[in-house]
Amino acid sequence: MITWREATWNALQRQARAGVAITRTALISQELSTICAEVGSTGATPAQTLSRVLQELRDDGVLLFDGQGHYRIAEGVAQAPLEAAVVTEQWKLQKARVGQGPFRSALLARWQGRCPLTGIAEPELLRASHIIPWNRCESDAERVNPDNGLLLSALWDAAFDRRLVTFGDDGTVMSLPKLSGESLGVLLGTRAALLSGLTEGNRQRLRRHREVGFP
């Protein structure tokens, strides 16, 4: 027997090979019985279990949501076993965030190699932060689009990534309820007045960051 994750991944790959639109509804009607047979159990709520696993695969970055109920497998991993696909996506994420990939290079150039909040310029302390998280981007192109990125010091990156802070259209820091006053004070003690240098593309994505929320 295999796990729900593996069986769902197999189903997604079958749908992709068939060239049909991948939706939750189609997976339930066309694949759910096969998935249950592969895992050896239907469980009390198989449709809900399928939904949970689809969300996990999105979190892993191997499944992308295109809106209007449609999914697709991330580029380059459609034929890979599940765990190999997850490792590939995590490697791509790590490269984009702290490596020397085009995304990070573009952000370093945009902000002249400095965190706009702190002035920190040591590369080891700078992170290429995604506004729309890697596993929520609707395309691979969006994942490496500089307009979907901010160059932040490691501490600010962690706070932004965990949705402890966000930013207004003018770069104003906006604290979210999960952040303690003490921690906010530490962050504010290391920053400039505003997150400067935002593009209109940054602002559009920050509005979604504020309105929709993640993960």
C-alpha positions in Angstrom: 0.0 0.0 0.0 1.0 3.6 -0.5 0.2 6.8 1.2 -2.6 9.3 0.3 0.1 11.7 -0.8 1.7 9.2 -3.2 -1.7 8.0 -4.5 -2.9 11.6 -5.1 0.4 12.4 -6.9 -0.1 9.4 -9.1 -3.6 10.5 -9.9 -2.4 14.0 -10.8 0.2 12.6 -13.1 -2.3 10.5 -14.9 -4.5 13.5 -15.4 -1.6 15.5 -16.7 -0.6 12.8 -19.1 -4.2 12.5 -20.4 -4.1 16.3 -21.1 -7.3 17.0 -19.2 -8.0 19.9 -17.0 -7.0 19.0 -13.4 -9.7 20.0 -10.9 -10.8 18.8 -7.5 -14.2 17.8 -9.0 -12.6 15.8 -11.8 -10.2 14.1 -9.3 -13.2 13.1 -7.1 -15.2 11.7 -10.0 -12.4 10.1 -12.0 -9.7 9.2 -9.6 -10.9 9.0 -6.0 -11.9 5.3 -6.2 -8.5 4.4 -7.6 -6.8 6.5 -4.9 -8.7 4.7 -2.2 -7.9 1.3 -3.7 -4.2 2.2 -3.8 -4.1 3.3 -0.1 -6.3 0.4 1.0 -8.9 2.5 2.7 -11.7 4.9 1.9 -11.7 6.6 5.3 -14.7 8.4 6.7 -14.3 11.5 4.4 -12.2 10.6 1.4 -13.1 13.8 -0.5 -12.0 15.9 2.4 -8.8 13.9 2.7 -8.1 14.5 -1.0 -8.6 18.3 -0.4 -6.2 18.2 2.5 -3.6 16.4 0.4 -4.0 18.8 -2.5 -3.2 21.6 -0.1 -0.2 19.8 1.2 1.1 19.4 -2.4 0.6 23.1 -3.0 2.5 23.8 0.2 5.3 21.6 -1.1 5.4 23.7 -4.3 4.8 20.7 -6.6 1.2 21.6 -7.4 0.2 25.0 -8.6 -3.3 26.5 -8.4 -4.3 28.5 -11.5 -7.6 29.8 -10.2 -11.1 28.9 -11.3 -10.6 25.5 -9.6 -7.8 24.4 -11.9 -4.5 22.9 -10.8 -1.3 21.9 -12.7 1.9 20.2 -11.8 4.9 22.5 -11.4 7.2 22.7 -14.4 9.9 20.1 -14.7 8.5 17.6 -12.2 5.5 16.1 -14.0 7.2 12.8 -14.5 9.1 12.6 -11.2 8.2 10.5 -8.2 6.7 12.6 -5.5 9.6 12.9 -3.0 12.0 13.6 -5.9 9.6 16.3 -7.1 9.4 17.8 -3.6 13.2 17.9 -3.2 13.5 19.6 -6.7 11.0 22.3 -5.7 12.7 22.9 -2.3 16.1 23.2 -4.1 14.6 25.7 -6.5 13.1 27.7 -3.6 16.4 27.7 -1.7 18.3 28.8 -4.8 15.8 31.6 -5.4 15.8 32.8 -1.8 19.5 32.7 -0.8 21.4 31.5 -3.8 22.7 33.4 -6.8 19.8 32.8 -9.1 18.3 35.4 -11.4 15.5 36.3 -8.9 18.0 37.2 -6.1 20.4 38.9 -8.6 17.5 41.1 -9.9 16.6 42.1 -6.3 20.2 42.9 -5.4 20.4 45.2 -8.4 17.1 46.9 -7.7 18.0 47.8 -4.1 21.7 48.3 -4.8 22.7 45.3 -2.6 21.1 46.7 0.6 18.1 45.9 2.6 16.0 49.1 2.2 14.8 48.9 5.8 18.0 48.4 7.6 20.8 49.3 5.2 22.4 46.0 5.8 24.6 45.1 2.8 26.3 41.8 3.8 25.1 39.3 1.2 25.0 36.5 3.9 22.4 38.5 5.8 20.1 39.4 2.9 17.2 37.3 1.7 15.3 37.4 -1.6 11.8 37.5 -0.1 8.7 36.5 -2.1 5.6 38.7 -1.6 3.3 36.0 -3.0 4.8 32.9 -1.5 6.6 30.4 -3.8 4.0 27.8 -3.3 1.1 30.2 -4.0 2.5 31.6 -7.3 0.3 30.9 -10.3 3.3 30.3 -12.7 7.0 29.6 -12.6 7.5 33.0 -14.2 5.8 34.6 -11.3 8.1 32.8 -8.9 11.2 34.6 -10.4 9.5 37.9 -11.2 11.4 40.7 -9.4 8.0 42.5 -8.9 7.1 39.6 -6.6 10.2 40.1 -4.5 11.7 42.3 -1.7 15.3 42.3 -0.6 15.2 42.1 3.2 17.6 41.4 6.0 17.2 37.9 7.5 15.2 39.2 10.5 12.7 41.2 8.4 12.5 38.4 5.9 11.4 36.0 8.7 8.8 38.4 10.0 7.4 39.0 6.5 7.5 35.4 5.5 5.6 34.4 8.6 3.1 37.2 8.2 4.1 39.0 11.4 4.4 42.2 9.4 3.4 43.5 6.0 3.8 46.8 4.1 1.5 49.5 2.8 1.5 50.9 -0.7 3.9 53.7 0.5 6.2 51.2 2.2 4.8 51.8 5.7 5.4 48.9 8.1 2.2 47.3 9.3 2.4 45.1 12.3 0.0 42.1 12.4 -1.6 40.8 15.6 0.6 37.8 16.0 3.7 40.0 16.5 4.4 41.0 20.1 5.1 44.6 21.0 8.5 43.7 22.3 9.5 42.0 19.0 8.0 44.9 17.0 10.2 47.2 19.0 13.3 45.3 18.1 12.3 45.4 14.4 11.5 49.1 14.4 14.8 49.8 16.1 16.6 48.5 13.1 14.7 50.1 10.2 14.4 53.2 8.2 11.1 55.1 8.1 9.7 53.3 5.0 10.4 50.4 2.7 11.6 52.5 -0.1 12.0 51.6 -3.8 8.7 49.8 -4.3 7.5 49.3 -7.9 3.8 49.3 -8.9 4.2 45.5 -9.4 5.4 45.3 -5.8 2.4 47.3 -4.6 -0.1 45.2 -6.4 1.3 42.0 -4.8 1.5 43.6 -1.4 -2.2 44.4 -1.6 -2.9 40.8 -2.1 -0.5 40.0 0.8 -2.5 42.3 3.0 -6.0 41.3 1.8 -5.8 37.6 1.3 -3.1 36.5 3.7 -1.0 33.4 3.6 0.0 30.6 4.0 
